[in-house]
């Protein structure tokens, strides 16, 4: 259990792209849609680009409104590169089984890098020091795609630079490295109607700031196994059963009174339908049971309950995509034992007749943190909580993103992006030094940018 101040987005993934629904606006990096690209060899295409954004941040440190949040203008240069012979769809390499095109290729792959540096233009040193580098790397490689036996490698690596949710110096920035990788094996016996997918998963979360994480108490590693059995009863429809096991191990501080995080074992099992309904509708419906076991937790706060989701994709035209998702899941938490999310999101992408592109997303989730550190027992740094009965914290999270980009010719693009993140909660932490930290905040970012892309 982490006894120091951590921002809400501690579990968040990498820099958000256009239309991203989740994530703190502080970690988002502007990127525009790829151009025609440069053909390399028989099947590969290279894309690249760079952008310069000028914007305004309404709440640099994600503080509650009563504390007069710091506002500042900022600049944000960014650049990106991708190369591959298959596109990514929701983070998955698009290598359909049985495709005639696959038989001529031995390897499908997609590699991408996105980087941006936010620098604040403000008189206060604490605000100027809040800007940091964000880098995201995505790699997907599949050997023998679509064959009876395939091997896949997956990697997502992010360096996230993010201010804490209180005003402090450079040493307190909540900067971290987040890695998630997998080695996956796919077996399709017979004609491919039945497929088996098994994988080894490894994740690492590491914090740079010694001031925030003095004893490495929140650095953690995850090892686990994931599996899926799928039965395809029509060309684009299948029943699937999935099971995943993840062990989370924290590098430090298993003793009481040091604000420890709890090692845990998590099990998830799902079953349901995945596939397409006609040519313009894609549907995933999965439901099951999850268990999170925290063996050393003095509060005996384990998770047991329903988990699942329904995801609907609609493609009314070649230039319009709509995605809806509702679900419930649990995750290991840096603030307590675990948290559950229950909610929904919607994303829309549309290209207008004059080639203007709109990407937008809205999400709303109820979050429940369970097993908070017990004041005076698990940690000496916290005196009390407000609105945390039975060491349970409740938040409502709302996020919204919208990006408009207008190309001029083949290479130049101008656009605007707006991002909102809000945490609606009555939760407050009181520390032994007299400092109090409310959890409520609203943060708006508005930026305009110019870009070149290929």
C-alpha positions in Angstrom: 0.0 0.0 0.0 1.5 3.3 -1.1 1.6 5.9 1.7 2.7 8.8 -0.4 0.7 11.1 -2.7 0.1 9.5 -6.1 -1.9 10.8 -9.0 -5.0 9.1 -10.2 -3.4 8.0 -13.5 -0.8 5.8 -11.9 -2.1 2.8 -13.8 -2.5 4.6 -17.1 -1.0 3.4 -20.3 1.1 5.4 -22.8 0.7 8.6 -24.6 -2.8 8.9 -26.0 -3.4 9.1 -29.8 -6.3 10.8 -31.6 -9.6 9.9 -30.1 -8.1 8.2 -27.0 -10.7 7.9 -24.3 -8.6 7.1 -21.2 -5.5 8.6 -19.7 -4.3 11.8 -18.0 -4.1 14.8 -20.4 -0.6 15.4 -19.1 0.7 12.3 -20.9 -1.0 12.9 -24.2 1.1 13.6 -27.3 -0.3 15.1 -30.5 -0.2 12.8 -33.6 -2.0 13.0 -36.9 -3.2 10.3 -39.2 -0.6 8.8 -41.5 -0.2 9.9 -45.1 0.4 7.6 -48.1 3.8 6.5 -46.8 6.8 5.1 -48.5 6.7 1.6 -49.8 9.7 -0.6 -48.6 10.1 -3.9 -50.3 7.1 -5.9 -51.5 4.7 -5.4 -48.6 6.1 -2.9 -46.0 5.2 0.8 -45.6 7.1 3.5 -43.7 5.3 6.4 -42.2 6.7 9.4 -40.3 5.8 12.8 -39.0 6.4 15.7 -36.7 4.2 18.3 -35.0 4.5 21.4 -33.0 1.6 22.3 -30.6 0.9 25.4 -28.6 -1.7 25.0 -25.9 -3.1 25.9 -22.5 -3.4 23.7 -19.3 -6.1 24.7 -16.8 -4.7 22.7 -13.9 -1.1 21.7 -14.2 -1.0 19.7 -10.9 -4.5 18.2 -11.1 -5.7 20.1 -7.9 -9.2 20.7 -6.6 -10.8 24.0 -7.6 -10.7 25.5 -4.1 -6.9 25.5 -4.2 -6.7 27.9 -7.2 -5.0 25.4 -9.6 -2.0 26.6 -11.5 -2.7 27.5 -15.1 -0.1 27.8 -17.8 0.6 27.9 -21.5 2.8 25.2 -23.0 4.6 24.1 -26.1 4.7 20.5 -27.2 6.9 19.3 -30.1 6.4 15.7 -31.1 7.5 13.2 -33.7 6.6 9.6 -34.7 7.7 6.8 -36.9 6.0 3.6 -38.0 6.9 0.7 -40.3 5.1 -2.5 -41.0 3.3 -4.7 -43.4 0.0 -5.0 -41.4 -2.0 -2.4 -39.5 -2.8 -2.5 -35.8 -6.5 -2.6 -34.8 -7.1 -1.9 -31.1 -3.5 -3.0 -30.4 -3.8 -6.3 -32.2 -1.9 -7.1 -35.4 -4.4 -7.6 -38.2 -3.3 -11.0 -39.5 -6.6 -12.9 -40.3 -6.3 -16.7 -40.3 -6.6 -18.4 -43.6 -6.1 -15.2 -45.7 -4.5 -16.0 -49.1 -2.3 -13.0 -48.7 -0.8 -14.4 -45.5 0.5 -17.6 -47.3 3.0 -15.5 -49.3 4.5 -13.9 -46.1 6.6 -15.5 -43.4 6.3 -12.5 -41.0 3.7 -9.9 -40.2 4.9 -6.9 -38.2 4.1 -3.4 -37.1 6.6 -1.1 -35.2 5.8 2.4 -34.0 7.5 5.1 -31.9 5.9 8.3 -30.6 7.7 11.0 -28.6 6.9 14.4 -27.3 8.2 17.0 -24.8 5.9 19.4 -22.9 7.5 22.6 -21.7 5.5 25.1 -19.7 5.8 28.8 -20.3 5.3 30.2 -16.8 7.1 32.3 -14.2 7.0 29.8 -11.4 9.9 27.3 -11.3 7.6 24.6 -10.0 5.4 24.9 -13.1 8.3 25.1 -15.5 9.7 22.0 -14.0 6.5 20.1 -14.5 7.0 19.5 -18.2 8.6 16.2 -19.2 9.4 13.8 -22.0 6.8 11.2 -23.0 7.8 8.3 -25.2 5.7 5.3 -26.5 7.0 2.3 -28.3 4.7 -0.4 -29.8 5.9 -3.6 -31.5 4.0 -6.5 -32.9 5.7 -9.4 -34.8 4.0 -12.6 -35.9 5.9 -15.5 -37.5 4.0 -17.8 -39.9 0.9 -15.7 -39.8 -2.4 -17.5 -40.4 -0.7 -20.9 -40.5 -1.4 -23.9 -38.3 1.3 -22.8 -35.9 2.3 -19.2 -35.3 4.5 -17.4 -32.9 3.9 -13.7 -31.9 5.9 -11.2 -29.9 4.2 -8.1 -28.4 5.8 -5.1 -26.7 4.4 -1.8 -25.3 6.9 0.4 -23.6 6.2 3.9 -22.3 8.2 6.5 -20.6 5.6 8.8 -18.9 6.4 12.3 -17.6 3.6 13.6 -15.3 3.4 16.1 -12.5 2.1 15.0 -9.1 -1.3 16.2 -7.9 0.3 18.8 -5.6 2.6 21.7 -6.4 6.2 20.7 -5.7 9.7 20.8 -7.2 11.2 18.8 -10.0 12.1 15.8 -7.8 8.4 15.1 -7.1 7.3 14.7 -10.7 5.5 11.4 -11.1 7.7 10.0 -13.9 7.8 6.3 -14.6 8.6 3.6 -17.1 5.8 1.2 -18.0 6.6 -2.0 -19.9 4.2 -4.8 -21.0 5.3 -7.6 -23.3 4.2 -11.1 -24.3 5.4 -14.2 -26.1 2.4 -15.8 -27.8 1.8 -19.2 -29.5 -1.2 -19.9 -31.7 -2.2 -23.4 -32.8 -4.9 -24.0 -35.4 -5.3 -27.8 -35.9 -7.2 -29.2 -38.8 -8.9 -26.6 -41.0 -8.5 -23.8 -38.4 -12.1 -23.9 -37.0 -10.6 -24.5 -33.5 -7.7 -22.4 -32.4 -5.6 -22.3 -29.2 -3.7 -19.2 -28.1 -1.3 -19.3 -25.1 1.0 -16.6 -23.9 3.6 -15.6 -21.3 3.0 -12.1 -20.0 5.6 -9.8 -18.4 5.1 -6.3 -17.1 7.2 -3.8 -15.2 6.4 -0.5 -13.5 9.4 1.6 -12.4 9.4 5.1 -10.9 12.2 7.6 -11.5 11.6 10.0 -8.6 13.4 9.2 -5.4 11.4 11.9 -3.6 8.1 10.1 -4.5 9.3 6.5 -4.2 12.2 6.7 -1.9 12.4 2.9 -1.2 11.1 1.7 -4.5 8.0 0.7 -2.7 5.7 1.0 -5.7 8.1 -0.5 -8.3 6.5 -3.8 -9.3 6.8 -6.7 -11.8 4.0 -8.9 -13.1 4.5 -12.4 -14.5 1.6 -14.4 -15.8 0.0 -16.7 -18.4 -2.9 -16.0 -20.7 -4.9 -18.5 -22.9 -7.8 -18.6 -25.3 -9.7 -21.4 -26.9 -11.8 -20.3 -29.9 -14.3 -22.2 -31.9 -15.2 -20.6 -35.2 -18.7 -21.6 -36.3 -19.0 -19.2 -39.2 -16.5 -17.4 -41.3 -16.3 -14.3 -39.0 -18.0 -15.5 -35.8 -16.6 -17.6 -32.9 -17.2 -18.7 -29.4 -14.2 -18.1 -27.1 -13.1 -19.1 -23.6 -10.2 -17.1 -22.0 -8.2 -17.6 -18.8 -5.5 -15.4 -17.4 -3.3 -15.6 -14.3 -1.1 -12.7 -13.2 1.3 -12.6 -10.2 2.2 -9.1 -9.0 5.4 -8.7 -7.0 6.5 -5.4 -5.4 10.2 -4.9 -5.0 10.2 -3.5 -1.5 8.8 -3.1 1.9 6.8 -6.1 2.9 6.9 -5.1 6.6 4.1 -3.3 8.5 4.5 0.5 9.1 6.4 1.2 5.9 3.4 1.8 3.6 3.8 -1.5 1.8 2.0 -2.6 -1.4 0.7 -6.1 -1.3 1.9 -8.9 -3.6 -1.1 -10.6 -5.2 -2.3 -13.4 -7.5 -5.1 -12.5 -10.0 -7.3 -15.0 -11.9 -9.7 -14.1 -14.7 -11.9 -16.4 -16.7 -14.2 -15.3 -19.5 -16.5 -16.9 -22.0 -18.5 -15.4 -24.9 -18.9 -14.4 -28.5 -16.4 -12.6 -30.8 -16.9 -11.8 -34.4 -18.8 -9.8 -37.0 -22.6 -9.4 -37.6 -22.7 -8.7 -41.3 -20.2 -6.4 -42.9 -20.7 -3.3 -40.8 -20.9 -4.5 -37.2 -18.3 -6.1 -35.0 -19.3 -7.5 -31.6 -17.4 -8.9 -28.6 -19.4 -10.0 -25.5 -17.4 -11.7 -22.8 -18.5 -12.5 -19.2 -16.9 -14.4 -16.3 -15.4 -14.3 -12.9 -12.3 -12.7 -11.4 -10.4 -13.3 -8.2 -7.6 -11.2 -6.7 -5.8 -12.7 -3.7 -3.7 -10.4 -1.4 -2.2 -13.0 1.0 -0.5 -10.6 3.5 -3.1 -7.9 3.6 -4.1 -7.2 7.2 -7.5 -5.9 6.0 -8.3 -9.2 4.2 -9.4 -7.1 1.2 -9.6 -9.6 -1.7 -11.6 -9.3 -4.9 -14.1 -11.9 -5.9 -16.9 -11.1 -8.4 -18.2 -10.8 -11.9 -16.1 -9.3 -14.6 -16.9 -8.8 -18.3 -17.5 -6.4 -21.1 -19.5 -5.8 -24.3 -17.8 -4.0 -27.2 -19.6 -3.0 -30.3 -18.0 -1.6 -33.4 -20.1 0.0 -36.2 -18.8 1.0 -39.6 -21.7 2.7 -41.4 -19.5 4.0 -44.2 -15.9 3.5 -45.2 -15.1 6.9 -43.6 -17.0 6.5 -40.3 -16.3 4.3 -37.3 -18.2 4.1 -34.0 -17.1 2.1 -31.0 -19.0 1.4 -27.8 -17.9 -0.5 -24.8 -19.3 -1.2 -21.3 -17.8 -3.4 -18.7 -16.5 -4.2 -15.2 -13.0 -5.3 -14.3 -10.5 -5.1 -11.4 -6.8 -4.1 -11.3 -4.0 -4.1 -8.8 -3.7 -0.7 -7.3 -0.9 1.5 -6.0 -3.4 3.1 -3.7 -4.8 0.2 -1.6 -5.0 -3.4 -2.7 -7.1 -3.2 -5.9 -9.6 -1.0 -7.7 -12.7 -1.9 -9.7 -13.9 0.0 -12.7 -17.6 -0.1 -13.9 -18.6 2.1 -16.8 -18.8 2.8 -20.5 -17.0 4.6 -23.3 -17.8 5.7 -26.8 -15.4 6.7 -29.6 -16.1 8.2 -33.0 -13.9 8.7 -36.1 -15.1 10.3 -39.3 -13.5 11.8 -42.4 -15.5 14.5 -44.1 -15.8 15.0 -47.8 -13.2 17.8 -47.8 -10.8 15.4 -46.1 -11.1 16.9 -42.6 -10.7 14.2 -39.9 -12.5 14.1 -36.6 -11.6 11.7 -33.7 -13.4 11.9 -30.4 -14.0 9.8 -27.4 -16.0 10.0 -24.1 -15.7 7.7 -21.1 -17.3 7.6 -17.7 -16.4 5.1 -15.0 -17.1 4.5 -11.3 -13.9 3.5 -9.5 -13.8 1.8 -6.1 -10.4 1.5 -4.3 -10.4 -1.2 -1.7 -7.9 -1.9 1.1 -6.5 1.6 1.7 -3.5 1.9 4.1 -4.7 2.0 7.7 -3.7 5.3 9.3 -1.1 4.8 12.1 -0.8 1.1 11.4 0.1 0.4 7.8 1.6 3.9 7.5 2.6 6.6 10.0 2.4 9.3 7.4 -1.4 9.3 7.1 -3.5 10.5 10.0 -7.0 10.0 8.6 -9.3 9.9 5.5 -12.5 11.7 4.7 -15.2 9.7 2.8 -13.5 6.3 3.1 -15.8 4.0 5.1 -14.2 0.6 5.8 -11.0 1.8 4.0 -12.9 2.0 0.7 -12.6 5.1 -1.6 -15.1 5.9 -4.4 -14.5 8.1 -7.4 -16.3 8.9 -10.6 -13.9 9.4 -13.6 -14.9 11.3 -16.7 -12.6 11.8 -19.7 -13.2 13.4 -23.1 -10.9 13.9 -26.1 -11.6 15.5 -29.5 -9.1 16.2 -32.3 -9.8 17.8 -35.7 -7.1 17.8 -38.4 -7.2 19.3 -41.8 -4.6 18.2 -44.4 -3.3 20.6 -47.0 -1.8 18.7 -49.9 0.0 15.4 -49.1 2.3 16.5 -46.3 0.9 19.4 -44.2 -1.7 19.2 -41.5 -3.2 21.8 -39.1 -5.5 20.8 -36.3 -6.7 21.3 -32.7 -7.1 19.0 -29.8 -9.1 19.3 -26.6 -8.8 16.9 -23.6 -10.7 16.8 -20.3 -10.1 14.6 -17.3 -12.2 14.9 -14.1 -12.3 13.0 -10.8 -15.6 13.5 -8.9 -15.1 12.4 -5.3 -15.3 13.6 -1.7 -12.2 11.6 -0.7 -9.5 13.5 1.2 -6.2 12.4 2.8 -4.8 14.1 5.9 -1.0 13.6 6.4 0.9 13.8 9.7 2.7 17.0 8.5 -0.7 18.8 8.3 -1.0 18.6 4.5 -4.4 17.6 3.2 -4.9 16.2 -0.3 -8.4 16.1 -1.8 -9.0 13.7 -4.7 -11.3 15.9 -6.6 -10.1 17.8 -9.7 -10.9 18.9 -13.2 -8.3 19.4 -15.9 -8.7 20.9 -19.4 -6.1 21.0 -22.1 -6.5 22.9 -25.4 -3.9 22.9 -28.1 -3.5 23.9 -31.7 -0.8 22.3 -33.9 0.9 22.2 -37.2 2.3 18.9 -38.6 4.1 17.4 -41.5 3.5 13.7 -42.1 4.3 11.1 -44.7 
